[in-house]
Amino acid sequence: MKNYYFKDHNGTKVNIEVADDIAYALEVLRRAEWRNDAMEKYYRENRLSGYNDKDAELGSNQFNPEVILLEREYQTELRHNLAMVFKSLTKEQIRLVTMLNNGISITKISDKLCVGKSAVSHMRKRIQEKIKKFLKNPSTKCPFFSAI
């Protein structure tokens, strides 16, 4: 026989004497109840019913599968179109873009290409204009950028 205590509806501690197997079963039940309470407390904060209409997470399209899919399709189309822009560049322009991308200064580029710095700057400006023209094209605007 073991002494087992519990709290009644008023919160007062009550001791009773029970058989060993019943005491073991009561302890197992008490541990399970504590685990369930802990899990409920943990998950209560992340439950959907805990959110309201003013919560930012519910109002955003960040996790909307349709918006994510459309954004991926847009990114694929944008990459394809950008590739087409770079295919329209001449060999010299591609070489210049590669050198600029590698962090080589305009002075060093002008020495390598045996041209003046103004010519290199002019070539860079022409490349930038081609890319800007591409970016200003309304067909390349993504309506989902503002949603994400």
Beta strands, then each sheet from edge to edge (+ up, - down):
strand 1: 2-7
strand 2: 13-18
sheet 1: 1+ 2-
end
